[in-house]
Amino acid sequence: MPREPLLRIRSGIEKKLQRYGVLRPRTLPAFLGIGAQKSGTTWLHARLREHPSLFLPEEKERHYFDWNFHQPLAAYAREFRTADNRIAGEITPGYAILPDDRIEFIARVMPDLRIIYLMRDPVERAWSQVVMNAVEIDGEDPAAMDDASWLRLLGEDRVRHRGDHAAVIDAWSRRIPRDRMLLGWFEEITDAPGELLARIHDFLDVEQRRSESSGVVRPGVRVPMPPGVREGLVEMLRPELSALADRYEGRCRDWVERWCR
């Protein structure tokens, strides 16, 4: 039998046992950055890698728990074997929208896990994701796309789910206690990056350290949002915007006032 099917069989058997503490690798991470996509996770990865008490893989987004879950957990744990006495973690925005059974598995095999989740204005975040997917990745000419084409892409599940911050927080809170979840804001990366980083350091129980780098996130392709697309997207995301404003006020209320007045 080829090696890949054998690995899948082994992985499935081991995971049934690992849920109950058997065959659990020792070098699993202590924290995960779960997103949101296009909300500053590249900045987060770079800043945390600067801290001498923290260990993150050089490459961001290991995608074990979404794309590579068929592999044995031990293969993932090997990513952190050189952490030594440092606190290990990794950042993969795709983890934000994992199904409940996958989140439950994570909570069982890493019972003391801490979660970092950065939120961004859902309208801006959705537009940034679709521009990345359509223009940067697929090579579409934005000038050739009409409003209906943009709105079709913006309405796809993979876009809507990634920006539904309330649903993401609720899903993870069912398995991870809220005192082990840190919520940050994309705007803080430009407005107050030092304060945000200090808060994250405190959350991870490491010494606060200033970063010499600016609060700059990965620049993407700049494509202005057409007025008709903006109007349709705001209407599409009105329920998410209102739910966030009712729950968190502050920046979330600012988002509603910006788009829904």
C-alpha positions in Angstrom: 0.0 0.0 0.0 1.4 3.5 -0.9 2.7 5.6 2.0 0.1 8.3 1.9 -2.9 6.1 2.6 -1.0 4.4 5.4 -0.3 7.8 7.0 -4.0 8.7 6.8 -5.0 5.5 8.4 -2.4 5.9 11.1 -3.4 9.5 11.7 -7.1 8.6 12.1 -6.4 5.9 14.6 -4.0 8.1 16.6 -6.4 11.0 16.7 -9.1 8.9 18.3 -6.6 8.2 21.1 -5.1 11.7 21.3 -8.5 13.2 22.2 -8.1 11.3 25.5 -4.4 12.1 26.1 -2.9 9.0 24.6 0.0 9.4 22.1 -0.1 13.1 22.5 3.1 14.8 21.2 4.9 16.9 23.7 6.0 19.8 21.5 2.6 21.2 20.4 2.2 25.0 20.4 1.0 27.0 23.4 -0.9 29.6 21.3 -2.5 30.0 17.9 -3.3 33.1 15.9 -6.5 32.2 14.1 -7.1 35.3 12.0 -9.0 37.0 10.7 -7.7 36.8 7.2 -6.6 40.2 5.8 -6.6 41.6 9.4 -2.9 42.0 10.2 -1.8 38.5 10.9 1.4 39.0 8.8 2.3 41.9 11.1 1.5 39.7 14.1 3.7 36.9 12.9 6.6 39.2 12.2 6.4 41.0 15.6 6.1 37.8 17.7 9.1 36.2 15.9 11.2 39.1 17.2 10.7 38.2 20.8 13.4 36.0 22.3 11.0 34.1 24.5 8.7 33.1 21.7 9.0 30.6 18.9 7.1 30.6 15.7 8.0 28.7 12.5 9.8 30.9 10.0 7.0 30.4 7.5 3.6 31.8 8.5 0.4 29.7 8.0 1.3 26.0 8.6 -2.4 25.0 7.8 -2.2 21.8 9.7 -5.7 21.8 11.2 -7.4 22.8 8.0 -5.5 21.6 4.9 -3.2 19.0 6.4 -5.2 17.4 9.1 -4.9 14.0 7.4 -1.3 13.9 8.5 -0.3 12.6 11.9 -0.2 15.1 14.7 3.4 14.2 15.4 4.4 15.6 12.0 2.9 19.0 13.1 4.5 18.8 16.5 7.9 18.4 14.8 7.5 22.0 13.6 8.1 23.1 17.2 10.8 20.7 18.3 13.5 23.4 18.3 11.5 25.8 20.5 13.5 24.6 23.6 12.4 26.8 26.5 10.6 29.3 24.3 6.8 29.5 24.2 5.7 28.1 20.8 2.9 29.2 18.6 1.8 29.6 15.0 -0.5 31.8 13.0 -2.9 30.5 10.4 -6.0 32.7 9.6 -7.8 29.7 8.1 -8.2 28.2 11.6 -10.9 30.9 12.3 -13.5 29.0 10.4 -12.7 25.4 11.4 -15.7 23.2 12.1 -16.7 22.5 15.6 -15.3 19.0 15.8 -11.9 20.3 14.7 -11.9 23.0 17.3 -12.9 20.4 19.9 -9.9 18.3 18.9 -7.6 21.2 19.2 -8.9 22.0 22.7 -8.5 18.4 23.8 -4.9 17.9 22.6 -3.8 21.4 23.7 -5.9 22.0 26.9 -4.0 25.1 28.0 -4.0 26.7 24.5 -4.3 30.5 24.1 -6.0 32.1 21.1 -5.2 35.4 19.4 -7.8 36.8 17.0 -7.5 40.2 15.2 -10.7 41.8 13.9 -11.1 44.2 11.0 -14.0 46.3 9.7 -16.0 43.5 7.8 -16.5 45.7 4.8 -12.9 46.6 4.3 -11.8 43.0 5.2 -14.1 41.4 2.6 -13.0 43.8 -0.1 -9.3 43.2 0.7 -9.8 39.4 0.5 -11.7 39.5 -2.8 -9.1 41.8 -4.4 -6.4 39.4 -3.3 -8.2 36.4 -4.6 -9.4 37.9 -7.9 -6.5 40.2 -8.8 -3.4 39.0 -7.0 -4.0 35.3 -7.2 -6.3 34.8 -10.2 -4.9 37.6 -12.3 -8.2 39.2 -13.1 -8.3 42.8 -14.6 -10.3 44.8 -12.0 -11.2 47.4 -14.7 -12.9 44.6 -16.7 -15.1 43.5 -13.7 -18.6 44.9 -13.3 -20.4 45.4 -10.0 -22.3 42.1 -10.3 -19.1 40.2 -10.7 -17.6 41.8 -7.6 -20.7 41.2 -5.5 -20.9 37.6 -6.6 -17.4 37.1 -5.2 -18.1 39.1 -2.1 -21.1 36.9 -1.4 -19.2 33.6 -1.5 -19.2 31.6 1.7 -15.4 31.7 2.0 -15.6 35.5 2.2 -18.7 35.9 4.4 -17.6 33.3 7.0 -14.1 34.7 7.4 -15.5 38.1 8.3 -18.2 37.0 10.6 -16.3 37.8 13.7 -19.1 37.2 16.2 -19.6 33.6 14.8 -15.9 32.9 15.0 -15.6 34.1 18.6 -18.7 32.1 19.6 -17.4 28.9 17.9 -14.0 29.1 19.6 -15.5 30.2 23.0 -17.5 27.0 23.2 -14.2 25.1 23.6 -11.6 27.7 24.8 -12.4 29.8 27.9 -12.7 33.5 27.1 -9.9 34.4 29.5 -7.6 32.5 27.1 -8.7 34.4 24.0 -7.2 37.8 23.1 -9.2 40.0 20.7 -7.3 42.7 18.9 -8.2 45.2 16.2 -6.7 45.8 12.8 -6.8 49.6 13.4 -4.5 49.2 16.4 -1.7 48.1 14.1 -1.5 51.5 12.6 -2.9 53.6 15.4 -1.2 52.1 18.4 1.0 49.1 17.5 3.2 49.3 20.6 0.2 49.2 22.9 -1.3 46.2 21.0 2.0 44.3 21.1 2.4 45.0 24.8 -1.1 43.6 25.4 -0.2 40.5 23.4 3.0 40.0 25.3 1.1 40.2 28.6 -1.4 37.7 27.3 1.4 35.3 26.5 3.2 35.9 29.8 6.4 37.2 28.3 8.3 40.3 29.0 7.1 43.4 27.1 9.5 44.4 24.4 9.3 47.3 22.0 9.6 46.6 18.3 11.7 48.8 16.1 9.5 48.0 13.1 6.5 50.2 12.3 2.9 49.2 12.4 2.8 48.3 8.7 0.9 45.4 7.4 1.4 43.5 4.1 0.4 45.9 1.3 -1.9 44.4 -1.2 -3.0 45.6 -4.6 -4.9 48.8 -4.3 -8.2 48.7 -6.1 -10.8 51.3 -5.3 -14.2 49.9 -4.4 -16.9 51.0 -6.9 -19.8 52.9 -5.3 -22.3 50.3 -6.4 -20.3 47.5 -5.0 -19.9 49.4 -1.7 -23.6 49.9 -1.4 -24.3 46.2 -2.1 -21.6 45.0 0.2 -22.7 47.2 3.1 -26.3 45.9 2.7 -25.0 42.3 2.5 -22.9 42.7 5.7 -25.4 44.8 7.7 -26.4 41.9 10.0 -22.8 41.2 10.9 -22.0 44.9 11.5 -25.0 45.3 13.7 -24.3 42.2 15.8 -20.7 43.3 16.4 -21.8 46.8 17.4 -24.4 45.4 19.8 -21.8 43.2 21.4 -18.6 45.3 21.5 -19.5 48.9 20.9 -16.3 51.0 20.5 -14.7 50.3 17.2 -17.5 48.0 16.1 -20.0 50.9 16.6 -17.7 53.1 14.6 -17.9 50.6 11.7 -21.7 50.7 11.7 -21.7 54.5 11.8 -19.2 54.7 9.0 -21.2 52.4 6.6 -24.8 52.4 7.7 -25.7 56.0 8.3 
